Amino acid sequence: MSSGGARRALVVDDDMAVRDALEVVLRALGYAVDLVSSGAAALARVEQERYDVVLTDLLMPGMSGWVVLEEVRRRHPRLPVIVITGTGLGLTDARLRQPGVALVHKPVEQRVLEEALARVFADLA
């Protein structure tokens, strides 16, 4: 957990409405939240700041969520990543079965996100 008490989450999605909705849910769960709109911005932020979890959209222009997942886990193997998708593409991908990685479908429900967060933190405890 980050110093200061509240866990910190980084949300990565090219859709502002999705970012804003995730921010509301995460804040309701007690998280401090930062928002970025691209994979490149996400990778820069995880090098500058300390996060407890990264939530990334799967399909984004430029750098995909797959690349974000791979790079975050390569650079910070103990940093949980939740992949968020509105499609069924790639759902059997082995990268989703790594400890500390979870998949959540859009639209994101608070209960489902809360369960995914608990699962990725337990995986890496």
Residue pairs with C-beta under 8 A, 6 or more apart in sequence:
1 7
1 52
2 8
2 32
2 50
2 51
2 52
6 30
6 31
6 32
7 30
7 31
7 32
7 52
7 53
8 31
8 32
8 33
8 34
8 49
8 50
8 51
8 52
8 53
9 26
9 31
9 32
9 33
9 34
9 51
9 52
9 53
9 54
9 55
10 33
10 34
10 35
10 36
10 42
10 45
10 46
10 49
10 51
10 53
10 54
10 55
11 19
11 22
11 23
11 26
11 33
11 34
11 35
11 36
11 55
11 56
12 36
12 37
12 38
12 39
12 41
12 42
12 54
12 55
12 56
12 57
12 60
12 65
12 68
13 19
13 22
13 37
13 56
13 57
13 60
13 84
14 37
14 38
14 57
14 60
14 61
15 57
16 37
18 57
18 84
18 106
19 35
19 37
20 35
21 107
21 108
22 33
22 55
22 84
22 108
22 113
23 33
23 35
25 108
25 110
25 113
26 33
26 55
26 113
27 33
28 110
29 110
29 113
29 114
29 117
31 52
31 53
34 45
34 49
34 51
36 42
36 45
38 60
38 61
38 62
38 63
39 56
39 60
39 62
39 63
39 64
39 65
39 67
39 68
40 62
40 63
42 54
42 56
42 68
42 72
43 63
43 68
43 71
43 72
43 75
45 51
46 54
46 72
46 75
46 76
46 79
47 75
51 79
52 79
52 80
52 121
53 79
53 80
53 81
53 82
53 117
53 120
53 121
54 68
54 72
54 79
54 80
54 81
54 82
55 81
55 82
55 84
55 104
56 65
56 68
56 69
56 72
56 81
56 82
56 83
56 84
57 65
57 84
57 85
58 64
58 65
58 66
58 83
58 84
58 85
58 87
58 89
58 90
59 65
59 85
59 86
59 87
59 89
65 83
65 84
65 85
66 90
66 93
66 95
68 81
69 81
69 83
69 95
69 101
70 95
72 79
72 81
73 79
73 81
73 98
73 100
73 101
78 100
78 124
79 100
80 100
80 101
80 102
80 117
80 120
80 121
80 123
80 124
81 100
81 101
81 102
81 120
82 101
82 102
82 103
82 104
82 113
82 116
82 117
82 120
83 96
83 101
83 102
83 103
83 104
84 103
84 104
84 105
84 106
84 108
85 91
85 103
85 104
85 105
85 106
86 105
86 106
90 96
91 103
95 101
96 102
96 103
99 123
99 124
100 120
100 123
100 124
101 120
101 123
102 116
102 117
102 119
102 120
103 116
104 112
104 113
104 116
105 112
